[in-house]
């Protein structure tokens, strides 16, 4: 019977998992597969039926698992398959199943032991047969195929090897990531694997450290001596002159520059003079080093980010030491922004975080980009519902259709370059280990919590608030109120915290309503708030208003859901609200009045859902930046609000509004209007 595929595998390794799935998938595609499960279970020698199966197949798939070479029947199969490849051009596709392809090529790893056992157990006159198996097995290791599973560094090494070979226009491949997570190990693996393909090669470790110790010219001279095979090269000038330039131009070299901290350290090594086909591998903790350093070659650039999951392989003291090195390399502003994000803003929408931090630090967005480049932060899509994703997709397609209709050629080009997925809101995140490192840095600022810059531990926060121990050192407090029980506040609890920028008092979303208890403030009418506040988030806010002495001129985000607030501030106070972006007063059942917000020219979001005591609204038509207004459940509201033209989302569901004015047609930006009863 003619077969399209001959499937060779070691039954004990893969039959009940991967190979069975592969067999089914091939059959589902309509392919006729030779699959001799019984033979593999018994471990017999190659039978006439198997020989005929190989001969009758168009191609063979070899599933090479760790014990494949321990089976004589598997090796006999493989040898017969490779013989047919040599004589008849038979197609062979290997799958390296949790094995390193280089171990197959070089008979390494567990395969060394397997072949040694075969050789020791064979009679002298049959040793040649084992040699044939061995040669055929090694040849399979040189074939292109699939690598499934295996160590992460093995996979990355294989990808780097392929990229070094295939990217003919790229001279520099950059490995960037945090210190201690495998960049040097990966570079070593690639270097060992690829070095035989180059005329000269050199691996320079700890480049930044050696330049500081010995000087960059001495390190460069050492590199040139090894590449040109000449002792005592001495060049004291910043550039490399004749005849060394010409000699380097004629050399195809492989160079690893390990742990580079500045792009000048790449340029000084003379990489632009290396001959055609040369490759330079650079490891760094800072991606901008690779961006700028690769420009020295005026050719393509390739980057690989080291995988953060490797951090889990280290014990805790090692983690702190490794990550602290990256933190110590930051400037003062970057350190503060990093700690703010680690304590207060991890997982928050990127745009919100940038708005708040830009009000605290000059050039905050640039600092955030630097933290991303140094692998201390990353940007990920914000988790959203399927409904929201479909809405984003609908808006994207509508806009693209309009672009194409208005300018067909430009619209088509834009459509190829973007996806609706690119428009999903992003959040700022960081690895859990990085977050822990940030918190550990703050803990070590001072032994006593009241002198630390940021507080988040419930017991420590409780002690500071209960005994009024706040100081000017504290810039932010984050408190899980489900963890502290009863706590009585005094009116001056924040009085000494003159530099307090962030207050975030919250309950976890999984806590039931019956377990949510307000901070007690029975003896006081309000608490004084510092004017430096940028973020005020306080669930179940226990006061009727914000303190009379508080000036919200620096406030960016105000969130008081489920609070007792009746009004925010006096009607005519606080017209300077230029930094305010968001107000959320969801389910503030006692809220009766919204103050004049005309000074909040950058206000984007207003949410009053569930504020059923609210009977009137001020005019919002002057709020040019307003995009979202939510009034769901405000059933005592009877009058349609005055709105600016760019509002895009308007929720008036379950309100007392029964009539929509004709003027709504002038709200050009309106995309969603909810009016359900």
Secondary structure, 3 states (H helix, E strand, C coil): CCEEEEEEECHHHHCCCHHHHHHHHHHHCCCCEECCHHHHHHCCCCCHHHHHHHHCEEEEEEEECCCHHHCHHHHHHHHHHHHHHHHHCCEEEEEEECCCHHHHHCCCCHHHHHHHHHHHHCCHHHHHHHHHHHHHHHHHCCCCEEEECCCHHHHHHHHHHHHHHHCCCEEEEEEECCCCCCHHHHHHHHHHHHHHHCCEEEEECCHHHHHHHHCHHHHHHHHHHHHHCCCCCCCCCCCCCCCHHHHHHCCCEEEEECCCCCCHHHHCCCHHHCCCCCEEEEEECCHHHHHHHHHHHCCEEEEEECCHHHHHHCCHHHHHHHHHHHHHCCCHHHHHHHHHHHHHHCCCEHHHHHHHHHCCCCCHHHHHHHHHHCCCCEEEECCCCHHHHHHHHHHHHHHHHHHHHHCHHHHHHHHHHCCHHHHCCEEEECCHHHHHHHHHHHHCCCCCHHHCCEECCHHHHHHHHHCCCCCCCCCEEEEEHHHCCCCECCCCCCCCCCCCCEEEEECCCCCCHHHCCCCECCCCCCCCCCCCCCEEEECCCCCCCCCCCCCHHHCCEEECCCCCCCCCCCCCCCCCCCCCCEEECCCCCCCCCCCCCCCCCCCCEEECCCCCCCCCCCCCCCCCCCCEEECCCCCCCCCCCCCCCCCCEEECCCCCCCCCCHHHHHCCCCCEEECCC
